Amino acid sequence: MIINKNVSPSKILLFGEYSVLVHSNALAIPFSKYSGQLVYANKHDSDNPEIIKSNEIIQKFYAYLKALKRKSPHLCVFDFKTFEADIHKMLYFKSDIPEQYGLGSSGALTAQVFSNFVLHPKNYNLNQLKNIFAGMESFFHGKSSGTDPLVSFVNKSIIFVPNEIKTIELQFENIKKHLGIFFIDTNRRAGTLGSVAEFQNKLKTDLSFRKKIELQYIPIVNSTIENFINYKSDNFIPALKELVKFQIELFRNLFPENLIKIVQYGIEKDLYYLKLCGSGGGGYLLGFTAKPDETFNYLQKSGLNVEKLEYFQ
């Protein structure tokens, strides 16, 4: 049984992974091919191991949120009584979002809990929501920016700039006339917590790394976002190419070793550009190409699992 008709979509962080933690711009979009929803288990499903595991996670999330509310009484108002009762009714998160693939599965669950168990969930602005979600989703990752659940909750493309968050209408129909966008499955899961902690530690301990991030990488990220929003291939492709070069230099360990040559080949031939999707270390790589037929033919002949992304909001 469904407890709420609304589903929470997955998300794609198009640009801004890691750099957004150092105040770059970021651009994230909902990706409704995958989504999740809180539902009650049917009687014949109540012994399903996956449903039991999901229910147990929600129980722990409930306990975490009660403790969080005690620490931050002004956070928001939860209906914990209904939440607890629903957990006992075998509430679980029914989702087809690939976990640990950079598509925001925990963000979608967080958005569902907020939608169903926070009183007056539509009474908050984007900045308030992001702060609330950051606290909530930290249950899953140790520390969260709140970005993923925010995109899932509002179900709109969002641009993040320092001290400002706003929804944006992207001209995807125009973009798709000139650009192929796709995933490559690395066939391995990725964990966010360790990668983010490693990045933040390197910022503190490696001055050269920090300078490259702040003085070189962030301007490229911001330029790529600006040229994607106001799409012009003559500006976007060169910026994207530089962004991918920097990612290979700065975050090489987050690209699966068996795909490094594939990434570099695309750059060298100006054929396609593969970047991290989310925290990296596995999951999907996100690709862009102005030569889709040639690109997909080459990648598929290389034995890679390529998923063309045909639909965006």
C-alpha positions in Angstrom: 0.0 0.0 0.0 1.3 3.5 -0.9 1.2 6.1 1.9 1.7 9.0 -0.5 1.1 9.3 -4.2 4.3 11.4 -4.7 7.5 9.6 -5.7 10.9 11.1 -5.3 13.2 11.0 -8.4 16.8 10.2 -8.5 19.2 13.1 -9.3 22.2 13.8 -11.4 24.8 16.3 -10.3 25.9 17.4 -13.7 28.7 19.7 -12.5 30.2 20.6 -9.2 31.1 17.4 -7.5 33.7 18.1 -4.7 34.3 21.7 -5.8 30.9 22.7 -4.4 32.3 21.9 -1.0 34.8 24.8 -1.6 32.1 27.2 -2.8 32.0 26.6 -6.5 28.8 26.7 -8.4 26.9 23.4 -9.0 24.1 22.2 -11.2 21.9 19.3 -10.4 18.8 17.9 -12.1 16.1 15.4 -11.2 16.3 12.2 -13.2 12.9 10.5 -13.2 13.9 7.3 -14.9 14.7 6.1 -11.4 12.6 6.9 -8.3 11.6 5.7 -4.9 8.5 5.8 -2.7 7.6 4.9 0.9 5.0 2.0 0.9 3.7 -0.6 3.3 4.6 -4.3 2.7 1.9 -6.6 1.7 1.3 -9.6 4.1 2.9 -12.0 1.7 6.0 -9.7 1.3 6.6 -9.2 5.0 9.3 -11.9 5.2 11.2 -10.6 2.1 14.8 -10.0 3.2 15.1 -6.7 1.2 11.9 -5.3 2.6 13.0 -6.3 6.2 16.4 -4.6 5.6 14.8 -1.4 4.3 12.4 -1.3 7.2 15.3 -1.7 9.6 17.2 1.2 8.0 14.1 3.4 8.3 13.8 2.4 12.0 17.4 3.6 12.5 16.7 6.7 10.5 13.7 7.4 12.7 15.9 7.1 15.9 18.5 9.3 14.4 15.9 12.0 13.5 14.5 11.9 17.0 18.0 12.5 18.4 18.7 15.2 15.8 15.4 17.0 16.8 16.5 17.0 20.4 19.8 18.7 19.5 18.2 21.1 17.0 14.7 21.8 18.3 14.0 24.4 15.6 14.9 22.1 12.7 11.4 21.3 11.6 8.3 19.6 13.2 8.2 15.8 12.7 5.1 13.7 13.2 7.0 11.1 15.0 3.9 9.3 16.3 2.7 8.6 12.8 6.2 7.8 11.7 6.6 5.2 14.4 3.2 3.7 13.8 4.0 3.3 10.0 7.3 1.6 10.7 5.4 -1.0 12.7 3.1 -1.5 9.7 6.2 -2.6 7.8 7.0 0.6 6.0 9.8 0.3 3.5 11.4 2.3 0.7 10.4 0.8 -2.7 13.0 2.1 -5.1 14.7 1.2 -8.4 17.4 3.8 -7.9 20.8 2.1 -8.1 22.5 2.4 -4.7 26.0 3.8 -4.4 25.9 4.8 -8.1 25.9 8.6 -7.6 22.2 9.0 -8.3 21.0 10.0 -4.9 19.2 7.0 -3.5 19.6 8.1 0.1 18.5 11.6 -1.0 15.3 10.3 -2.4 14.6 8.4 0.8 15.3 11.5 2.8 12.9 13.5 0.6 10.2 10.8 1.1 10.5 10.9 4.9 10.4 14.7 4.8 7.3 14.7 2.5 5.4 12.2 4.7 6.4 12.9 8.2 7.2 16.6 8.5 4.3 18.9 9.2 3.7 21.6 6.5 6.6 20.5 4.3 5.9 23.1 1.7 6.3 26.0 4.1 10.1 26.2 3.7 12.2 28.1 1.2 15.1 26.4 -0.7 17.8 27.5 1.7 15.9 26.3 4.7 15.2 23.0 3.0 18.8 22.5 2.1 19.9 23.0 5.7 17.2 20.7 7.0 18.1 18.0 4.5 21.8 18.4 5.3 21.1 17.4 8.8 18.7 14.6 7.9 20.9 13.0 5.2 24.0 13.0 7.4 22.6 9.8 8.8 23.7 8.1 5.6 27.0 9.7 4.8 28.3 11.2 8.0 28.1 14.7 6.4 25.8 15.9 3.7 25.3 19.1 1.8 21.6 18.5 1.5 21.7 18.8 -2.3 20.4 15.4 -3.3 17.3 15.4 -1.2 16.6 19.0 -2.2 16.6 18.1 -5.9 14.4 15.0 -5.2 11.9 17.0 -3.1 11.4 20.0 -5.4 11.7 17.8 -8.5 13.3 20.7 -10.5 16.7 21.5 -11.8 18.7 23.6 -9.3 21.7 25.8 -9.6 23.8 26.4 -6.5 26.0 29.5 -6.3 27.7 30.7 -3.2 25.0 32.0 -0.8 22.2 31.4 -3.3 20.0 28.5 -4.5 17.5 28.7 -7.2 15.5 26.5 -9.6 16.2 26.8 -13.3 14.5 25.8 -16.5 17.1 24.2 -18.7 16.6 24.1 -22.4 17.2 20.4 -22.8 15.4 20.1 -26.1 17.8 22.6 -27.6 20.8 21.0 -25.8 19.9 17.5 -27.1 19.9 18.7 -30.7 23.7 19.2 -30.4 24.8 17.0 -27.5 24.6 13.3 -26.6 24.6 12.7 -22.8 25.2 9.2 -21.5 26.2 7.0 -18.6 29.0 4.4 -18.5 28.5 1.7 -15.9 31.8 1.0 -14.0 30.2 -2.2 -12.6 31.2 -1.4 -9.1 29.6 0.5 -6.3 31.0 3.6 -4.7 30.9 4.9 -1.2 30.5 8.7 -0.6 31.7 9.0 3.0 35.4 8.0 2.6 35.9 9.9 -0.7 34.5 13.2 0.8 36.6 12.8 3.9 39.7 12.2 1.9 39.1 15.3 -0.2 38.5 17.5 2.8 41.6 16.2 4.5 43.7 16.8 1.3 42.4 20.4 1.2 43.8 20.9 4.7 47.1 19.1 4.3 48.1 19.8 0.7 48.5 23.5 -0.1 49.3 22.9 -3.8 46.2 20.8 -4.2 44.0 23.4 -2.5 45.4 26.2 -4.7 44.7 24.2 -7.9 41.1 23.6 -6.7 40.5 27.2 -5.8 42.4 29.0 -8.5 42.1 26.7 -11.5 39.5 24.0 -11.1 36.6 26.1 -9.6 36.7 28.7 -12.4 36.5 25.9 -15.0 33.6 24.3 -13.2 31.8 27.6 -13.1 32.5 28.3 -16.8 31.3 24.8 -17.8 28.0 25.4 -15.9 27.4 28.8 -17.4 28.1 27.5 -21.0 25.9 24.5 -20.5 23.0 26.6 -19.3 23.4 29.0 -22.2 24.3 26.2 -24.5 26.8 27.0 -27.2 29.0 24.1 -28.2 31.9 26.5 -29.2 32.1 27.5 -25.5 30.8 24.5 -23.7 33.0 21.8 -25.2 36.4 23.5 -24.6 35.4 24.2 -21.0 34.2 20.6 -20.5 37.4 19.3 -21.9 39.4 21.3 -19.4 37.2 20.2 -16.6 37.7 16.5 -17.4 41.5 17.0 -17.7 41.5 18.5 -14.2 39.4 15.7 -12.8 41.9 13.1 -14.2 44.7 15.1 -12.6 43.1 15.9 -9.3 40.8 12.9 -8.8 42.5 10.2 -10.7 42.0 7.6 -7.9 38.2 8.1 -8.2 38.2 6.8 -11.8 38.3 3.0 -12.1 41.8 2.2 -13.4 40.5 0.1 -16.2 38.6 3.1 -17.6 41.4 5.7 -17.4 42.6 5.0 -21.0 39.0 5.2 -22.2 38.6 8.6 -20.6 41.9 9.9 -22.0 41.1 8.6 -25.5 37.9 10.7 -25.6 39.9 13.8 -24.7 42.7 13.1 -27.2 40.4 12.5 -30.1 37.9 15.2 -29.1 35.3 12.5 -29.4 33.6 12.4 -26.0 34.3 13.6 -22.4 33.8 11.4 -19.4 33.5 12.9 -15.9 32.7 11.8 -12.4 29.0 11.4 -11.6 28.6 12.1 -7.9 31.5 11.1 -5.6 33.2 8.8 -8.1 35.1 5.7 -7.1 32.6 3.5 -9.0 29.0 3.9 -10.0 28.4 5.7 -13.2 30.7 8.0 -15.3 28.8 10.8 -17.0 29.6 11.4 -20.6 29.0 14.2 -23.2 29.6 14.1 -26.9 28.9 16.2 -29.9 29.5 13.1 -32.1 27.0 10.6 -30.6 26.9 8.0 -33.3 30.7 7.7 -33.5 31.1 7.8 -29.7 28.5 5.1 -29.0 29.8 2.9 -31.7 33.4 3.1 -30.3 32.4 2.6 -26.7 30.1 -0.3 -27.3 32.8 -2.0 -29.4 35.1 -1.5 -26.4 32.7 -3.7 -24.4 31.3 -0.9 -22.2 27.8 -0.7 -20.9 26.6 2.6 -22.4 23.2 4.1 -21.4 22.0 7.0 -23.5 20.1 9.6 -21.4 17.2 10.6 -23.5 15.0 12.3 -21.0 15.5 15.1 -18.6 13.3 17.6 -16.8 
